[in-house]
Amino acid sequence: MPTHDAQPSTVVLVSNSSFFLYNFHRGVIEGLRDSGYRVVCLAPTDAHSAYLVDELRVEHRALGMEGKGTSLIGEGKSLLALLGTLLKLKPRYVLNFTIKANVYSGLACRLLKIPYTNNVSGLGTAFIHDSWLFRRVRALYGFANRGARCVFFENRDDQRLFMRLGLQKSTPSVVLPGAGIDPQRFAFAPQPQTPPLTFVLVARLIGDKGVREYVMAAERLHERYPQARFWLIGPSGISNRTAISDEEIAAWRERGVLHYLGEQRDVRPFLAEANVLVLPSYREGMPRTVLEAASMGRPAIVSDVPGCRSSVNPGVTGWLCEAANVESLEQQMQGCLDMPHAALMEAGQAARVRIEREFDQQIVVRAYLGCLQHTLDIELRKSVLATA
């Protein structure tokens, strides 16, 4: 049971965007809600905030947090606002997602003595690049992790790196299959039978996702395979230090090779029409878009980096290319263009089987519910002993 008194226990999920919580962790949100917890999503307001309330039937509280903000005054205000909100909500447990939320909410929870869990859903810019600022961020990350009840990782490479850098010390950690996938929602769809072959990249439009390499590879391939289609789906105007400008996107579209389809609330119709997903990212936790595509029977070309390499079985459910290497990506994409249709179908079917066996979201939901219940059971035992 999630509560030991008349009121349901409050669980707060903290993230740098409502978009992230709604799209990547709706399974955990629904699992908490259906188990009787009062669920509060604490994240900046965006177009998906209303979906959390109206569709998932949980609470949303606005959080002032900018992804690329580095001003000491601005960041200090964000931390103070977070402290104030947690004081008002008095949660029994806090689940943190994304780097800034892990650090800021982890620090706030340590100060307020609220039990919490950090989810390392990817290491992002602070680990891909190096500078005095990012080294300080990593040090704070380690301090926040060491106060957590558990740290969830989405791949073993990140877990090993954190252990090597001393960013969690003795804090227990668990490797999850990403955020998991609902195989019923992302149902298998047969590969399109007729040309043209269609590639699709689904990601936030930032440089670290390998978007520029994808565009360059597409433009090279278009000269030899003019019938092929190259789609790009994802939000622009991202608050990130490697965000791609609207002017650069407009230039791509003007050249007539890339079809930029903007941000899509539901990517399933586009995945059903595509043949191969492409994600040449520089680093990931466990790329959600690859799992969504695999669940629908689409193989993927991903970069050979932590997170991405775990999302495919190379040569069976997808293919690996070198990160930040246009020629390597172009070669793998050309391989798909020259591949018999039956081979693409076989790879897609193998991808679907792997999702059902290893990446069902119920594995993730059970891990979070188990962590919460373990903490509440410990609190109950302490309460009983204190009153004995």
C-alpha positions as CSV (number, residue, x, y, z in Angstrom):
1,M,0.0,0.0,0.0
2,P,1.3,3.5,-0.8
3,T,0.1,5.1,2.4
4,H,0.0,4.5,6.1
5,D,-2.4,7.2,6.9
6,A,-5.7,8.8,5.7
7,Q,-4.0,10.8,2.9
8,P,-2.3,9.2,-0.1
9,S,1.5,9.5,-0.2
10,T,2.7,12.3,-2.4
11,V,5.4,11.4,-5.0
12,V,7.0,14.2,-7.0
13,L,8.6,13.7,-10.3
14,V,11.1,16.5,-11.2
15,S,12.4,17.1,-14.8
16,N,13.6,19.9,-17.0
17,S,10.5,19.6,-19.2
18,S,7.0,18.4,-19.1
19,F,7.7,17.0,-22.6
20,F,10.2,14.6,-21.1
21,L,7.9,13.3,-18.4
22,Y,4.9,12.9,-20.7
23,N,6.7,11.2,-23.6
24,F,9.4,9.1,-21.8
25,H,7.9,8.3,-18.4
26,R,4.2,8.1,-18.8
27,G,4.3,4.4,-17.9
28,V,5.9,5.2,-14.5
29,I,3.4,8.1,-13.9
30,E,0.4,5.8,-14.7
31,G,1.9,3.1,-12.5
32,L,2.2,5.4,-9.5
33,R,-1.2,6.9,-10.1
34,D,-2.9,3.5,-10.4
35,S,-1.1,2.3,-7.2
36,G,-2.8,5.0,-5.2
37,Y,-0.1,7.6,-5.0
38,R,-0.7,11.4,-5.3
39,V,1.5,12.2,-8.3
40,V,2.9,15.7,-8.8
41,C,5.0,16.5,-11.9
42,L,7.3,19.4,-11.2
43,A,8.6,20.7,-14.5
44,P,8.7,23.9,-16.6
45,T,5.4,24.6,-18.4
46,D,5.3,23.6,-22.0
47,A,2.7,22.3,-24.5
48,H,2.8,18.9,-22.7
49,S,2.0,20.2,-19.2
50,A,-1.7,20.1,-20.0
51,Y,-1.4,16.5,-21.2
52,L,0.0,15.5,-17.8
53,V,-3.1,16.9,-16.2
54,D,-5.9,16.1,-18.7
55,E,-4.7,12.8,-20.1
56,L,-2.7,11.2,-17.4
57,R,-4.8,12.7,-14.6
58,V,-1.9,13.9,-12.3
59,E,-0.9,17.3,-11.0
60,H,1.5,19.7,-12.6
61,R,3.5,22.4,-10.9
62,A,5.5,24.9,-12.9
63,L,9.3,24.8,-12.3
64,G,11.5,27.7,-13.4
65,M,14.5,25.8,-14.9
66,E,16.3,26.6,-18.2
67,G,18.2,23.9,-19.8
68,K,21.2,26.0,-20.9
69,G,21.1,28.6,-18.1
70,T,24.4,29.2,-16.4
71,S,23.8,32.5,-14.6
72,L,24.6,32.1,-10.9
73,I,21.7,34.4,-9.9
74,G,19.3,32.6,-12.2
75,E,20.3,29.2,-11.2
76,G,20.2,30.2,-7.5
77,K,16.6,31.4,-8.0
78,S,15.7,28.0,-9.6
79,L,17.1,26.1,-6.7
80,L,15.4,28.3,-4.1
81,A,12.1,28.0,-5.9
82,L,12.5,24.2,-6.0
83,L,13.2,24.2,-2.3
84,G,10.1,26.2,-1.6
85,T,7.8,24.0,-3.7
86,L,9.1,20.8,-2.1
87,L,8.6,22.3,1.4
88,K,4.9,23.0,0.5
89,L,4.3,19.6,-1.1
90,K,6.0,17.6,1.7
91,P,6.4,14.5,-0.6
92,R,7.2,11.1,0.8
93,Y,9.4,10.5,-2.1
94,V,11.0,12.4,-5.1
95,L,11.9,10.9,-8.5
96,N,14.4,13.0,-10.4
97,F,15.0,12.9,-14.2
98,T,17.5,14.7,-16.4
99,I,20.9,16.2,-15.3
100,K,19.7,19.6,-13.9
101,A,16.8,18.0,-12.0
102,N,19.1,15.3,-10.6
103,V,21.5,17.9,-9.3
104,Y,19.2,20.6,-8.1
105,S,16.4,18.4,-6.8
106,G,19.0,16.0,-5.3
107,L,20.6,18.9,-3.4
108,A,17.2,20.2,-2.3
109,C,16.1,16.7,-1.1
110,R,19.3,16.2,0.8
111,L,18.8,19.5,2.6
112,L,15.2,18.8,3.3
113,K,15.9,15.1,4.2
114,I,13.4,13.8,1.6
115,P,14.1,10.4,0.2
116,Y,14.8,10.5,-3.5
117,T,16.0,8.6,-6.6
118,N,18.1,10.0,-9.5
119,N,17.6,8.6,-13.0
120,V,20.6,9.0,-15.3
121,S,18.8,9.1,-18.6
122,G,21.8,10.2,-20.5
123,L,25.0,12.2,-19.7
124,G,24.4,15.0,-22.1
125,T,26.5,18.0,-22.8
126,A,28.1,18.1,-19.4
127,F,29.9,14.8,-20.1
128,I,30.3,15.0,-23.9
129,H,32.2,18.3,-23.6
130,D,34.8,19.4,-21.0
131,S,35.3,22.8,-19.3
132,W,35.6,24.3,-15.9
133,L,31.8,24.7,-15.7
134,F,31.1,21.1,-16.7
135,R,33.6,19.8,-14.2
136,R,31.8,21.7,-11.5
137,V,28.5,20.3,-12.7
138,R,29.9,16.7,-12.5
139,A,31.1,17.3,-9.0
140,L,27.7,18.5,-7.9
141,Y,26.1,15.5,-9.7
142,G,28.2,13.2,-7.6
143,F,27.2,14.9,-4.3
144,A,23.6,14.7,-5.3
145,N,23.8,11.0,-6.2
146,R,25.5,10.1,-3.0
147,G,22.4,11.2,-1.0
148,A,20.0,9.2,-3.2
149,R,18.3,6.0,-2.1
150,C,19.1,4.5,-5.5
151,V,20.5,5.7,-8.8
152,F,18.8,4.3,-11.9
153,F,21.0,4.0,-15.1
154,E,19.8,3.2,-18.6
155,N,23.0,1.5,-19.8
156,R,26.0,-0.2,-18.2
157,D,28.5,2.2,-19.8
158,D,27.1,5.1,-17.8
159,Q,27.0,3.1,-14.6
160,R,30.7,2.1,-15.0
161,L,31.7,5.7,-15.8
162,F,29.9,7.0,-12.6
163,M,31.6,4.4,-10.5
164,R,35.0,5.1,-12.0
165,L,34.6,8.9,-11.4
166,G,33.3,8.4,-7.9
167,L,30.0,10.0,-8.7
168,Q,27.9,7.7,-6.6
169,K,30.2,5.9,-4.2
170,S,28.2,3.4,-2.1
171,T,24.8,4.4,-3.4
172,P,22.9,1.4,-4.8
173,S,22.4,1.5,-8.5
174,V,20.3,-0.5,-11.0
175,V,20.4,-0.6,-14.8
176,L,17.0,-0.3,-16.4
177,P,16.0,-0.9,-20.0
178,G,15.6,2.8,-20.6
179,A,12.2,4.1,-19.9
180,G,10.7,0.9,-21.3
181,I,8.1,0.7,-24.1
182,D,4.5,-0.2,-24.1
183,P,4.4,-2.8,-26.9
184,Q,0.6,-2.4,-27.3
185,R,0.8,1.3,-27.8
186,F,3.7,1.0,-30.2
187,A,2.2,-1.9,-32.1
188,F,4.0,-3.8,-34.8
189,A,3.4,-2.4,-38.3
190,P,4.6,-4.2,-41.5
191,Q,7.3,-2.5,-43.5
192,P,6.0,-0.4,-46.4
193,Q,6.0,-2.6,-49.4
194,T,6.6,0.0,-52.1
195,P,9.4,2.5,-52.7
196,P,10.6,5.0,-51.8
197,L,12.8,3.9,-49.0
198,T,12.3,6.3,-46.1
199,F,14.7,7.2,-43.3
200,V,13.6,9.2,-40.3
201,L,15.5,10.8,-37.4
202,V,13.3,11.7,-34.4
203,A,15.1,13.9,-31.9
204,R,15.4,17.3,-30.4
205,L,17.2,19.5,-32.9
206,I,20.6,19.8,-31.1
207,G,24.0,19.2,-32.5
208,D,24.7,16.4,-30.0
209,K,22.0,14.3,-31.5
210,G,24.0,14.0,-34.7
211,V,21.4,15.9,-36.7
212,R,24.0,17.7,-38.9
213,E,25.7,14.5,-39.8
214,Y,22.3,13.0,-40.8
215,V,21.5,16.0,-43.0
216,M,25.0,15.9,-44.7
217,A,24.7,12.1,-45.3
218,A,21.2,12.5,-46.7
219,E,22.4,15.2,-49.2
220,R,25.2,13.0,-50.4
221,L,23.0,10.0,-50.9
222,H,20.3,12.1,-52.6
223,E,22.7,12.5,-55.6
224,R,22.8,8.7,-56.1
225,Y,19.4,7.8,-54.8
226,P,17.1,10.6,-55.7
227,Q,14.0,8.5,-54.9
228,A,14.9,8.0,-51.3
229,R,13.2,10.2,-48.6
230,F,14.9,11.7,-45.6
231,W,12.6,12.9,-42.7
232,L,13.5,14.8,-39.6
233,I,11.0,15.1,-36.7
234,G,11.6,16.9,-33.5
235,P,11.2,20.3,-31.7
236,S,13.4,23.2,-32.6
237,G,14.2,26.2,-30.4
238,I,15.6,23.9,-27.7
239,S,17.2,25.4,-24.6
240,N,20.5,23.6,-25.0
241,R,24.1,24.8,-25.7
242,T,24.2,22.9,-28.9
243,A,20.8,23.9,-30.2
244,I,20.4,24.2,-34.0
245,S,19.1,27.6,-35.1
246,D,15.9,28.1,-37.1
247,E,18.0,29.7,-39.9
248,E,20.1,26.6,-40.3
249,I,16.9,24.5,-40.5
250,A,15.4,26.8,-43.1
251,A,18.6,26.5,-45.2
252,W,18.3,22.7,-45.1
253,R,14.7,22.8,-46.2
254,E,15.5,25.2,-49.1
255,R,18.0,22.7,-50.5
256,G,15.1,20.3,-51.0
257,V,16.6,17.1,-49.7
258,L,15.5,17.1,-46.1
259,H,11.8,17.0,-45.2
260,Y,11.5,18.6,-41.7
261,L,8.2,17.7,-40.3
262,G,8.5,19.7,-37.0
263,E,7.5,18.4,-33.6
264,Q,4.9,15.7,-33.6
265,R,2.9,14.7,-30.6
266,D,2.4,11.2,-31.9
267,V,5.2,9.8,-34.0
268,R,3.6,6.4,-34.7
269,P,2.0,7.3,-38.1
270,F,5.4,8.5,-39.3
271,L,7.3,5.4,-38.0
272,A,4.7,3.3,-39.7
273,E,5.5,5.0,-43.1
274,A,9.3,4.9,-42.6
275,N,11.6,2.0,-43.2
276,V,14.7,2.8,-41.0
277,L,15.2,5.0,-38.0
278,V,18.5,6.9,-37.8
279,L,20.1,8.3,-34.6
280,P,23.8,9.2,-34.9
281,S,23.8,10.8,-31.4
282,Y,27.1,11.5,-29.6
283,R,25.8,9.8,-26.4
284,E,22.5,8.6,-25.0
285,G,21.1,6.9,-21.9
286,M,18.8,4.6,-23.8
287,P,17.3,6.3,-26.8
288,R,13.6,6.2,-26.6
289,T,13.0,6.8,-30.3
290,V,15.0,3.7,-31.2
291,L,12.9,1.6,-28.8
292,E,9.7,3.1,-30.2
293,A,10.7,2.3,-33.8
294,A,11.9,-1.2,-32.8
295,S,8.6,-1.9,-31.2
296,M,6.9,-1.0,-34.5
297,G,9.2,-3.3,-36.4
298,R,11.7,-0.7,-37.7
299,P,15.5,-1.4,-37.6
300,A,17.8,1.5,-36.7
301,I,21.2,2.9,-37.6
302,V,22.8,4.3,-34.5
303,S,26.2,5.6,-33.4
304,D,28.6,3.3,-31.7
305,V,28.5,5.2,-28.4
306,P,27.2,4.4,-24.9
307,G,23.4,4.0,-24.8
308,C,23.0,3.9,-28.6
309,R,25.0,0.7,-29.0
310,S,22.8,-1.0,-26.4
311,S,19.6,-0.1,-28.2
312,V,20.3,-2.4,-31.1
313,N,21.7,-5.9,-31.7
314,P,24.3,-5.0,-34.4
315,G,23.7,-6.8,-37.6
316,V,20.4,-8.3,-36.3
317,T,18.1,-5.4,-35.3
318,G,20.2,-2.5,-36.6
319,W,23.6,-1.2,-37.5
320,L,26.3,0.9,-35.9
321,C,28.2,3.9,-37.4
322,E,31.0,6.0,-36.0
323,A,29.9,9.1,-34.1
324,A,30.4,12.4,-35.7
325,N,31.5,10.7,-38.9
326,V,29.4,11.5,-42.0
327,E,31.1,9.0,-44.2
328,S,30.4,6.1,-41.8
329,L,26.8,7.1,-41.4
330,E,26.4,7.5,-45.2
331,Q,27.8,4.0,-45.7
332,Q,25.3,2.4,-43.3
333,M,22.4,4.2,-44.9
334,Q,23.6,3.2,-48.4
335,G,23.7,-0.4,-47.1
336,C,20.0,-0.1,-46.3
337,L,19.2,1.4,-49.7
338,D,20.9,-1.5,-51.4
339,M,19.4,-4.2,-49.1
340,P,16.7,-6.5,-50.3
341,H,13.3,-5.6,-48.8
342,A,13.1,-9.1,-47.2
343,A,16.2,-8.4,-45.2
344,L,14.8,-5.1,-43.9
345,M,11.6,-6.9,-42.9
346,E,13.7,-9.6,-41.0
347,A,15.6,-7.0,-39.1
348,G,12.4,-5.2,-38.1
349,Q,10.8,-8.4,-36.9
350,A,13.9,-9.2,-34.8
351,A,13.7,-5.7,-33.3
352,R,10.1,-6.2,-32.3
353,V,10.9,-9.6,-30.6
354,R,13.8,-8.0,-28.7
355,I,11.5,-5.2,-27.4
356,E,8.9,-7.7,-26.1
357,R,11.6,-9.7,-24.4
358,E,13.9,-7.0,-22.9
359,F,12.3,-3.6,-23.0
360,D,8.7,-3.8,-21.8
361,Q,7.9,-0.8,-19.7
362,Q,6.4,-2.9,-16.9
363,I,10.0,-3.9,-16.0
364,V,10.7,-0.2,-15.3
365,V,7.4,0.5,-13.5
366,R,8.0,-2.5,-11.2
367,A,11.5,-1.1,-10.4
368,Y,10.2,2.3,-9.4
369,L,7.3,1.0,-7.4
370,G,9.6,-1.5,-5.6
371,C,12.1,1.3,-4.7
372,L,9.3,3.4,-3.2
373,Q,7.7,0.6,-1.3
374,H,11.0,-0.4,0.2
375,T,11.6,3.1,1.5
376,L,8.0,3.4,2.9
377,D,8.4,0.0,4.6
378,I,11.7,1.1,6.3
379,E,9.9,4.3,7.5
380,L,7.1,2.2,8.9
381,R,9.4,-0.1,10.8
382,K,11.2,2.9,12.3
383,S,7.9,4.4,13.3
384,V,6.8,1.2,15.0
385,L,10.1,0.8,16.8
386,A,10.0,4.5,18.0
387,T,6.5,4.0,19.5
388,A,7.2,0.6,21.0
